[in-house]
Amino acid sequence: MTIGYLVMPHAIVQIEEVEENWKLVERRIEQVQFECLAFDPHDVKRMYAGTFDHGLWVSDDGGKQWRVAGKGINSFRVSAIAVSPVEVINGRGVVWAGTEPSRLYRSEDGGETWTDCPALLDLPSQSSWSFPPRPDTHHVRWIEADRFNQDKVFVGIELGGVMRSLDKGLTWEDRKPGSQFDCHTMATHPKREERIYEAAGGGFAQSRNGGETWQTENKGLDPFTYLVNIAVAADQPDCILVSGAKGPRQAYQAEQAHSVILKREDNQNWRLIEKGLPEAEGMTVSALANSPTEQGVFYAANNKGVFRSETYGENWEKLPLNWPKAYHDLRMKQLLIR
């Protein structure tokens, strides 16, 4: 049975496959705008949701009911959440939370208490960080906890770049040449310990040595270099999908939407993927996810619906969900599959 979670501004939407049928359940918190979502890989019913102006929320039943997380995060704008796949304390993964303005917090007790990681703000580049729509501030857009080394964590600042810590957030290294400034999402891979992928406003970058050095690799992307989301095949670390557009308006605003999905294999050039997907015109940028258990299976969610590929992204089919008309005007912020 496949279960997915879509993060929309007004709700977290659960999609579920039951005996080859798909159902959709919308879950809201009154007057709350959602930003990000994560579940604990060691206890998948334990979930964390970041919101805009309403702090961090916790669920113990797979998103049916929510409560406010413990105190210690000094901002109500929680913009990024991650749970460590390898650092486990008392049966739960260590939780990382990022905020606007940019700060990073760590919890070792499932979000009940939090510790600040202030050294992130001591980096030389910090004075130049700025988020263009709100240029007087910036935020942690993405957190990627390493899959192999519990001491290593990556943080993407919008707009500032990718920062790396090798000691659980006590100290930090500044953005490395070759990585992107406008970081949107990152990924690591269970079969490649040193591989890190970045989708950003200036294109795609990756590191093959654990973040020591980075390379921007954009051949074939043009003119869709404004990348937002990324997914990598669970069994093939060089089979990569990204979603993007020519710019933020074409990515996020339904009335101006024109977005695409592109694929790269074995270090070849990027190429457009179109079979079974909606037309680029009118499609908001897709949230992407790979199946953690099925080889070659990807999911994409946008304002037109949720789509599934069983062919490493080559061909897609729309899931038979009762997709509300109101969703056609929305951007899908995140997609999780378990």
HELIX and SHEET records of a PDB file:
HELIX    1   1 PRO A  118  ASP A  122  5                                   5    
HELIX    2   2 PRO A  124  SER A  128  5                                   5    
HELIX    3   3 PRO A  248  TYR A  252  1                                   5    
HELIX    4   4 ALA A  254  GLN A  256  5                                   3    
HELIX    5   5 LYS A  325  ASP A  329  5                                   5    
SHEET    1   A 4 ASN A  21  ARG A  27  0                                        
SHEET    2   A 4 ILE A  12  VAL A  18 -1                                        
SHEET    3   A 4 ILE A   3  VAL A   7 -1                                        
SHEET    4   A 4 GLN A 334  ILE A 337 -1                                        
SHEET    1   B 4 PHE A  34  ASP A  40  0                                        
SHEET    2   B 4 ASP A  43  THR A  51 -1                                        
SHEET    3   B 4 LEU A  56  SER A  59 -1                                        
SHEET    4   B 4 ARG A  67  VAL A  68 -1                                        
SHEET    1   C 4 VAL A  78  ILE A  89  0                                        
SHEET    2   C 4 ARG A  92  THR A  99 -1                                        
SHEET    3   C 4 LEU A 104  SER A 107 -1                                        
SHEET    4   C 4 THR A 115  ASP A 116 -1                                        
SHEET    1   D 3 HIS A 139  ALA A 145  0                                        
SHEET    2   D 3 VAL A 153  GLU A 158 -1                                        
SHEET    3   D 3 GLY A 161  SER A 165 -1                                        
SHEET    1   E 4 CYS A 183  HIS A 189  0                                        
SHEET    2   E 4 ARG A 192  ALA A 200 -1                                        
SHEET    3   E 4 GLY A 203  SER A 207 -1                                        
SHEET    4   E 4 GLN A 215  THR A 216 -1                                        
SHEET    1   F 4 TYR A 226  VAL A 232  0                                        
SHEET    2   F 4 CYS A 239  ALA A 245 -1                                        
SHEET    3   F 4 SER A 259  GLU A 265 -1                                        
SHEET    4   F 4 ARG A 271  ILE A 273 -1                                        
SHEET    1   G 4 ALA A 287  ASN A 290  0                                        
SHEET    2   G 4 PHE A 298  ASN A 302 -1                                        
SHEET    3   G 4 GLY A 305  SER A 309 -1                                        
SHEET    4   G 4 GLU A 317  LYS A 318 -1                                        
END                                                                             
